[in-house]
Amino acid sequence: RLPIKVIPGASQDEISGWLGDRLKIRVRAPAESGKANKAVCRLLASRLGIAPSSVQITSGGASPLKIVSLDGIDDKRLHGTLGR
C-alpha cells in the first residue's frame, strides 16, 4: 500500500518526490472520467518495472489523496526505486 497525492493537469507526467509519507505524482491527464487515475497507474508501473495490471487505486478514486496497491514489488525495491 502506497499513499500518494496526485496533481492532474500538469505539464508533464512525473514522480515529484515525497511529501511526508505520501508520494507526489503529477500527470498531464485531467481529473475527469478516471483519466488521471489511469495515467498514475501507467506511470507507476513504468517507473517500477511492473505490469500496469499490478497497480490499483484502492482508496480515494475521486480525491487527490489516494492509496495505491502494488503487486509484484517488495518494500525494499519500491523505496529504492522511488528514492526513499
Wavefront OBJ file of the C-alpha trace (Angstrom):
o trace
v 0.000 0.000 0.000
v 1.417 3.312 -1.123
v -0.125 6.674 -0.154
v 0.080 9.219 -2.970
v -1.017 12.749 -3.827
v -1.992 13.301 -7.454
v -1.750 16.616 -9.291
v -3.743 16.296 -12.550
v -3.381 18.667 -15.497
v 0.386 19.075 -15.058
v 2.747 19.991 -17.881
v 4.333 16.511 -17.806
v 3.945 13.104 -16.184
v 6.415 12.779 -13.330
v 7.001 11.479 -9.848
v 7.871 14.656 -7.963
v 9.116 13.165 -4.706
v 7.847 12.667 -1.192
v 5.527 14.936 0.790
v 5.840 13.472 4.261
v 4.659 9.883 3.895
v 2.954 10.463 0.511
v 4.473 10.222 -2.937
v 3.606 13.250 -5.078
v 2.737 12.386 -8.668
v 1.961 14.873 -11.454
v 0.133 13.739 -14.584
v -0.925 15.568 -17.730
v -4.303 13.845 -17.826
v -7.289 15.775 -16.484
v -9.187 14.702 -13.387
v -12.223 13.515 -15.304
v -13.629 10.094 -16.149
v -10.723 8.345 -14.406
v -8.134 9.643 -16.889
v -5.733 10.903 -14.226
v -6.066 7.647 -12.259
v -5.168 5.598 -15.330
v -2.186 7.855 -16.035
v -0.974 7.419 -12.436
v -1.178 3.630 -12.734
v 0.719 3.638 -16.050
v 3.416 5.962 -14.701
v 3.973 3.950 -11.520
v 4.051 0.653 -13.420
v 6.575 2.016 -15.900
v 8.816 3.535 -13.230
v 8.724 0.425 -11.028
v 9.107 -2.074 -13.869
v 5.877 -3.938 -13.123
v 2.797 -4.673 -15.209
v 0.149 -1.932 -15.326
v -2.367 -4.502 -14.064
v -0.255 -4.773 -10.877
v -1.099 -1.173 -9.909
v -4.554 -0.468 -8.494
v -6.017 2.555 -6.763
v -7.703 1.068 -3.710
v -8.841 4.251 -1.967
v -9.505 7.865 -2.946
v -10.544 7.358 -6.559
v -12.125 10.817 -6.775
v -9.689 12.554 -4.415
v -6.151 13.842 -4.925
v -5.133 11.792 -1.856
v -5.128 8.121 -2.821
v -3.891 4.741 -1.674
v -2.325 2.531 -4.338
v -1.871 -1.214 -4.095
v 1.191 -2.625 -5.853
v 1.659 -6.321 -6.668
v 4.965 -7.854 -7.656
v 7.296 -5.481 -5.798
v 8.616 -5.527 -2.251
v 9.114 -2.510 0.024
v 12.900 -2.501 -0.365
v 12.748 -2.319 -4.166
v 9.833 0.137 -4.054
v 11.620 2.633 -1.837
v 14.974 2.075 -3.555
v 13.446 2.904 -6.926
v 11.456 5.885 -5.669
v 14.274 7.385 -3.632
v 13.228 6.615 -0.104
l 1 2 3 4 5 6 7 8 9 10 11 12 13 14 15 16 17 18 19 20 21 22 23 24 25 26 27 28 29 30 31 32 33 34 35 36 37 38 39 40 41 42 43 44 45 46 47 48 49 50 51 52 53 54 55 56 57 58 59 60 61 62 63 64 65 66 67 68 69 70 71 72 73 74 75 76 77 78 79 80 81 82 83 84
